[in-house]
Amino acid sequence: MIMLYSIIWSQCTELMRQRIQALPDYKKINLNADSLSFLKAIRNQAFNFSITKDIAQALFEATTILQIIVQDRIMSCQKYMYRFQNHVDVVICIARSVPVYTSLVDAELKEKNLERDKS
């Protein structure tokens, strides 16, 4: 685990290292070489939109990217799914879930003469 922690640390930028070192849990993460907690801290810092932009603006940008992502001719299915899942993770990090536009869902159900599950 120490080796994995060291590899991850070496790949971080100086700015990211400073942001991680400023966290309250840093001493515990560093002492235990807890790679999973370290990766979570990096993710949280990378997706921390409150410092740089408004949450609504960040959510709008993230959902727009999610809606326009496409698989090009040279991209494998695995790479496309990896990119898509990364964008979903960003939206979930901002909004805590992927937004569902209920009016669009209701219109589609009505068009097909279906109803929402009431359970």
Secondary structure, DSSP 4 states (H G I P E B T S, - for coil): -HHHHHHHHHHS-HHHHHHHHTSTTHHHHHHHT-HHHHHHHHHHHHT--TTTS-HHHHHHHHHHHHHH----TT--HHHHHHHHHHHHHHHHHHHSS----HHHHHHHHHHTT------
